[in-house]
């Protein structure tokens, strides 16, 4: 391993330690549960020792196709933890979540997270997913209608088509989606973050194949009965121009006339990291609307620090 690569992993290890402390200081504990005889899920959730001291609404955060959950939700955890019981799972084949089953679809991911919440005796909850996690959030809302209260979908092209997939490959100048989403060495960091894909690389390729060519590509969007918020980055490049303003408008209508749409200007595919304050304000406003819970204005110092470190780290990736 070269000196530069060693330095790279030292930096990522340092930043991950910081993120884990952020989650812990927000009252979350890293846990692992066998949801059945075939599948195990790791997640950050309320510490069972003091969980029942304060009653708060439940909120599930579902990460995108990238680093495991602790890397993606730092700025949100600090802002949302005072107001919600947060459940932040690693989707299957991310972190220590795994299965012996052959199923790889986002529907399977949704069913698995549903089983996790049943194990934890979480009856009702809202769910927020970004990118790949947005597909999982959609399926959870569809499958668990009586349990899901509100839905937030960020930068998730539920209405994507095969032609959109091809345009992305051409824009990135690669032959396969995995060359963008699952780079094989630090030299490919210009395409995407490398660190998160050391473990379960083969399994993640299978997830990507299902996502791009399996049932997920032929998703028939049905109206959701829950309140829905769609958040999009104005400059999103992961999903091609064909999904631009017109495509987002179509998605908006497909999810129902009551679905709310927020487009954050000068932001690309990761609005929750690129402008976490704006993103968090939008999310808090949506989740608090009509709630009986007294939401206080959150402290932002820690969240700003987490977001700043996130952006610095992303900049290092893109050099």
C-alpha positions as CSV (number, residue, x, y, z in Angstrom):
1,X,0.0,0.0,0.0
2,X,1.5,3.4,-1.0
3,X,2.1,6.2,1.4
4,X,-0.7,8.3,-0.2
5,X,-3.2,5.5,0.2
6,X,-2.1,4.9,3.8
7,X,-2.6,8.6,4.5
8,X,-6.0,8.4,2.8
9,X,-7.2,5.6,5.1
10,X,-5.8,7.4,8.1
11,X,-7.9,10.4,7.2
12,X,-11.1,8.4,6.6
13,X,-10.6,6.5,9.9
14,X,-10.2,9.8,11.8
15,X,-13.3,11.3,10.2
16,X,-15.4,8.1,10.8
17,X,-14.4,8.2,14.5
18,X,-15.6,11.8,14.6
19,X,-18.9,10.8,13.0
20,X,-19.4,7.9,15.4
21,X,-18.9,10.3,18.3
22,X,-21.4,12.6,16.8
23,X,-24.0,9.9,16.7
24,X,-23.2,8.7,20.2
25,X,-23.4,12.2,21.6
26,X,-26.8,12.5,20.0
27,X,-28.1,9.6,22.1
28,X,-27.7,6.9,19.5
29,X,-26.1,3.5,20.0
30,X,-24.7,1.2,17.2
31,X,-26.5,-2.1,17.4
32,X,-26.9,-5.3,15.4
33,X,-30.1,-7.4,15.2
34,X,-30.9,-10.7,13.5
35,X,-34.3,-9.9,11.9
36,X,-34.7,-13.5,10.9
37,X,-32.5,-16.6,10.4
38,X,-31.1,-15.3,7.2
39,X,-30.6,-11.6,7.6
40,X,-28.7,-9.3,10.1
41,X,-29.0,-5.5,10.2
42,X,-26.7,-3.0,11.9
43,X,-28.2,0.3,12.8
44,X,-27.8,3.4,15.0
45,X,-30.8,3.8,17.3
46,X,-31.9,5.0,20.7
47,X,-30.0,3.6,23.6
48,X,-32.3,1.0,25.1
49,X,-31.1,1.9,28.7
50,X,-32.7,5.4,28.6
51,X,-35.0,5.1,25.6
52,X,-38.3,5.4,27.4
53,X,-37.4,8.5,29.4
54,X,-38.7,10.9,26.6
55,X,-41.6,10.2,24.2
56,X,-40.8,11.5,20.7
57,X,-42.0,10.7,17.1
58,X,-40.0,8.0,15.3
59,X,-38.0,8.8,12.2
60,X,-36.1,6.4,9.9
61,X,-33.1,7.6,7.8
62,X,-32.2,5.6,4.8
63,X,-28.8,6.3,3.1
64,X,-27.9,6.4,-0.6
65,X,-25.6,4.1,-2.6
66,X,-22.4,5.3,-1.1
67,X,-20.8,5.2,2.4
68,X,-22.6,3.4,5.2
69,X,-25.2,5.4,7.2
70,X,-22.8,7.1,9.7
71,X,-21.1,8.9,6.8
72,X,-24.2,10.2,5.2
73,X,-26.5,11.5,8.0
74,X,-24.2,13.3,10.4
75,X,-25.6,16.8,9.9
76,X,-29.1,15.5,10.1
77,X,-28.6,13.4,13.3
78,X,-27.4,16.4,15.3
79,X,-30.4,18.5,14.2
80,X,-33.1,15.8,14.3
81,X,-32.1,13.8,17.4
82,X,-33.6,16.3,20.0
83,X,-37.0,15.9,18.3
84,X,-37.2,12.3,17.1
85,X,-36.3,8.8,18.0
86,X,-33.9,8.2,15.2
87,X,-33.3,4.8,13.5
88,X,-30.4,5.0,11.1
89,X,-29.8,1.5,9.5
90,X,-27.1,0.3,7.2
91,X,-29.0,-1.2,4.3
92,X,-28.1,-4.7,3.4
93,X,-24.5,-5.2,2.3
94,X,-23.5,-1.8,3.7
95,X,-21.7,-1.7,7.1
96,X,-22.3,-5.0,8.9
97,X,-25.8,-5.6,7.4
98,X,-25.9,-8.8,5.4
99,X,-28.2,-11.6,4.2
100,X,-27.8,-15.2,3.1
101,X,-30.8,-14.8,0.7
102,X,-30.4,-14.1,-3.0
103,X,-32.9,-11.2,-3.1
104,X,-31.3,-7.9,-4.0
105,X,-34.1,-5.5,-4.8
106,X,-35.1,-2.3,-3.0
107,X,-38.4,-4.0,-2.1
108,X,-36.3,-6.5,-0.2
109,X,-34.4,-3.7,1.5
110,X,-37.8,-2.1,2.5
111,X,-39.2,-5.4,3.9
112,X,-36.0,-6.0,5.9
113,X,-36.1,-2.5,7.5
114,X,-39.8,-3.1,8.2
115,X,-38.8,-6.4,10.0
116,X,-36.1,-4.5,12.0
117,X,-38.7,-2.0,13.2
118,X,-41.1,-4.7,14.2
119,X,-38.3,-6.4,16.2
120,X,-37.7,-3.1,17.9
121,X,-41.5,-2.7,18.5
122,X,-41.6,0.6,16.6
123,X,-45.2,0.8,15.5
124,X,-45.5,4.1,13.7
125,X,-42.8,6.2,12.0
126,X,-41.9,8.6,9.3
127,X,-39.2,7.7,6.8
128,X,-36.6,9.7,4.9
129,X,-34.5,8.3,2.1
130,X,-31.9,9.8,-0.2
131,X,-31.0,8.5,-3.7
132,X,-31.0,4.7,-3.5
133,X,-32.5,5.0,0.0
134,X,-35.4,7.0,-1.5
135,X,-36.5,4.0,-3.4
136,X,-36.5,2.0,-0.2
137,X,-38.4,4.7,1.6
138,X,-41.0,4.7,-1.2
139,X,-41.5,1.0,-0.9
140,X,-41.8,1.2,2.9
141,X,-44.5,3.8,2.5
142,X,-46.3,1.6,0.0
143,X,-45.9,-1.7,1.9
144,X,-46.5,-0.4,5.5
145,X,-49.4,2.1,4.8
146,X,-50.8,2.0,8.3
147,X,-47.4,2.4,10.0
148,X,-45.7,5.1,7.9
149,X,-46.8,8.6,8.8
150,X,-44.8,11.0,6.5
151,X,-42.4,10.3,3.6
152,X,-39.3,12.3,2.5
153,X,-37.7,11.4,-0.8
154,X,-34.5,13.2,-1.7
155,X,-32.9,13.0,-5.2
156,X,-34.5,9.7,-6.0
157,X,-35.6,9.3,-9.6
158,X,-38.4,6.8,-9.0
159,X,-39.5,7.4,-12.6
160,X,-36.1,6.6,-14.1
161,X,-35.9,4.6,-17.4
162,X,-33.3,2.5,-19.2
163,X,-32.5,5.4,-21.4
164,X,-31.7,7.5,-18.4
165,X,-29.2,4.9,-17.2
166,X,-27.4,5.0,-20.6
167,X,-27.2,8.8,-20.5
168,X,-25.5,8.7,-17.1
169,X,-22.9,6.2,-18.4
170,X,-22.2,8.4,-21.4
171,X,-21.9,11.6,-19.2
172,X,-19.5,9.8,-16.9
173,X,-17.5,8.3,-19.8
174,X,-17.7,4.8,-18.4
175,X,-19.2,1.5,-19.6
176,X,-20.8,0.2,-16.4
177,X,-22.6,1.9,-13.6
178,X,-20.4,0.2,-11.1
179,X,-17.4,2.2,-12.5
180,X,-19.2,5.3,-11.2
181,X,-20.8,4.0,-8.0
182,X,-18.3,1.3,-7.1
183,X,-14.8,2.5,-8.0
184,X,-12.0,-0.1,-7.5
185,X,-9.1,2.1,-6.4
186,X,-8.3,5.6,-5.1
187,X,-7.4,6.7,-8.6
188,X,-11.1,6.5,-9.5
189,X,-12.2,9.0,-6.8
190,X,-13.1,11.5,-9.4
191,X,-16.0,9.3,-10.2
192,X,-17.2,8.7,-6.7
193,X,-16.1,8.1,-3.1
194,X,-13.9,5.0,-2.8
195,X,-13.6,4.4,0.9
196,X,-17.0,2.9,1.5
197,X,-16.7,0.1,-1.0
198,X,-13.9,-2.1,0.4
199,X,-16.3,-4.5,2.0
200,X,-19.0,-6.5,0.2
201,X,-17.9,-5.2,-3.2
202,X,-19.3,-8.2,-5.1
203,X,-22.6,-8.0,-3.2
204,X,-22.9,-4.2,-3.9
205,X,-22.4,-5.0,-7.6
206,X,-25.4,-7.3,-7.4
207,X,-27.4,-4.6,-5.8
208,X,-26.4,-2.2,-8.5
209,X,-27.3,-4.7,-11.3
210,X,-30.8,-5.1,-9.7
211,X,-31.1,-1.4,-9.4
212,X,-30.2,-0.7,-13.0
213,X,-31.6,-3.7,-14.8
214,X,-34.0,-5.6,-12.5
215,X,-37.5,-4.9,-11.3
216,X,-36.4,-1.5,-9.9
217,X,-36.0,-0.2,-13.4
218,X,-39.7,-1.0,-14.2
219,X,-41.2,0.5,-11.1
220,X,-44.9,1.4,-11.5
221,X,-45.3,4.4,-9.2
222,X,-48.5,4.4,-7.2
223,X,-50.0,7.2,-5.2
224,X,-48.9,7.2,-1.6
225,X,-51.5,7.9,1.0
226,X,-49.0,9.6,3.3
227,X,-47.9,13.2,3.2
228,X,-44.9,13.3,0.9
229,X,-42.0,15.7,0.5
230,X,-39.7,15.6,-2.5
231,X,-36.3,17.3,-2.2
232,X,-34.1,17.8,-5.2
233,X,-30.7,19.5,-5.9
234,X,-31.0,21.9,-8.8
235,X,-27.7,20.7,-10.3
236,X,-28.1,17.0,-9.7
237,X,-25.8,15.1,-12.2
238,X,-26.3,11.6,-11.0
239,X,-29.7,11.5,-12.7
240,X,-29.5,12.9,-16.3
241,X,-31.1,15.9,-17.9
242,X,-34.1,13.7,-19.0
243,X,-35.1,13.7,-15.3
244,X,-34.6,17.5,-15.0
245,X,-37.4,19.9,-14.3
246,X,-39.9,18.1,-16.5
247,X,-39.0,14.7,-15.0
248,X,-39.2,16.0,-11.4
249,X,-42.6,17.6,-12.2
250,X,-43.8,14.2,-13.5
251,X,-42.6,12.4,-10.3
252,X,-44.3,15.1,-8.3
253,X,-47.6,14.3,-10.0
254,X,-47.1,10.5,-9.8
255,X,-46.7,10.7,-6.0
256,X,-49.9,12.8,-5.7
257,X,-51.1,16.3,-6.0
258,X,-50.6,16.8,-2.3
259,X,-46.9,15.9,-2.5
260,X,-44.7,18.9,-1.7
261,X,-41.6,19.7,-3.9
262,X,-38.5,21.6,-2.8
263,X,-35.7,22.3,-5.2
264,X,-32.5,23.6,-3.6
265,X,-30.6,25.9,-5.9
266,X,-26.9,25.4,-6.7
267,X,-26.9,22.0,-5.1
268,X,-26.3,18.6,-6.8
269,X,-27.1,15.0,-5.8
270,X,-26.4,15.3,-2.0
271,X,-28.3,18.2,-0.7
272,X,-28.3,16.8,2.9
273,X,-24.5,17.2,2.9
274,X,-23.9,20.1,0.5
275,X,-26.3,22.5,2.3
276,X,-27.3,20.7,5.4
277,X,-28.8,23.8,7.1
278,X,-31.2,24.5,4.2
279,X,-32.0,20.8,3.9
280,X,-32.6,20.4,7.6
281,X,-34.8,23.5,7.7
282,X,-37.0,22.1,4.9
283,X,-37.2,18.7,6.6
284,X,-38.0,20.1,10.0
285,X,-40.7,22.4,8.6
286,X,-42.4,19.4,6.8
287,X,-42.2,17.0,9.7
288,X,-43.3,19.5,12.3
289,X,-46.4,20.7,10.3
290,X,-49.5,19.5,12.1
291,X,-47.5,17.9,14.9
292,X,-48.5,18.1,18.5
293,X,-44.8,18.0,19.5
294,X,-43.2,21.2,20.6
295,X,-40.3,21.6,18.2
296,X,-37.6,23.9,19.5
297,X,-35.1,25.7,17.2
298,X,-32.0,23.3,17.2
299,X,-28.5,24.3,18.0
300,X,-26.5,24.5,14.7
301,X,-22.9,24.7,15.9
302,X,-22.3,21.0,15.9
303,X,-24.3,20.4,12.7
304,X,-22.3,23.1,10.9
305,X,-19.1,21.5,12.0
306,X,-20.2,18.1,10.8
307,X,-21.3,19.6,7.5
308,X,-18.1,21.5,7.0
309,X,-16.0,18.4,7.7
310,X,-18.2,16.5,5.3
311,X,-17.6,19.1,2.5
312,X,-13.9,19.2,3.2
313,X,-13.7,15.5,3.0
314,X,-15.7,15.4,-0.2
315,X,-13.4,18.0,-1.7
316,X,-10.4,15.8,-0.9
317,X,-12.2,13.0,-2.7
318,X,-12.6,15.1,-5.9
319,X,-9.0,16.3,-6.2
